[in-house]
Amino acid sequence: MIEPLDRSRLPEAAAVLGAAFRNTPLFSSALRGIDEPGRERRLTGVFRSFAAACLGRGAPRVVLTDGRISAVALIYPPGRYPLSLGAWLRNGIGVLALGPGRTITLARVDSFLQAHHYMEPHWYLYVLGVAPALQGQGLGGALVREMSAQAGGELPCYLETDDPKNVGYYERFGYQVTHQAPLPSLPDVNMWSMLRAAGKP
């Protein structure tokens, strides 16, 4: 069952995202030297800030499985991204706990993403994560389709991914790569920008 993220379930959603992203290329590189449980703990704090900011300006959605959050999508409707200064600060406050060096690295990643962000009105899939034990069961796909339904074919949908395995995954939902480049602050990590054109069924 898909429903809007309720503020009372923010810690639960953040924990799902922290677990989902603990081994991605971006965060494995940016948090190099921290073991997997440590990365998950730190990322839970980062994603709590991301989700809180999205609650204020976006349209976050979750999948519930047996009453628990199993997947999370942080979605921004047209006109809600880039973030205002206040929302940007709320979004990034969790990153500060990673320490100054890693904060600077991730701020550079954010600057890179904003510089290449799609400029026309669109729906933006900022974050999509599924609890590791439930991956491969179609939960993420349900959230991707949910955003497509919200867009209604009238506006494009946009996302970025740092995982090459995700490129083919999103292509199955009608997305096409519009830009690909290594991150200047993490040259061992590539980032793909992907767009689902308006009018796709």
Secondary structure, DSSP 8 states (H G I E B T S, - for coil): -EEE--GGGHHHHHHHHHHHTTTSHHHHHHTTTS-HHHHHHHHHHHHHHHHHHHHHHS--EEEEETTEEEEEEEEE-TT--S--HHHHHHHHGGGGGG-HHHHHHHHHHHHHHHHT---SS-EEEEEEEE-GGGTTSSHHHHHHHHHHHHHTTTS-EEEEES-HHHHHHHHTTT-EEEEEEEETTEEEEEEEEEEE-TT--
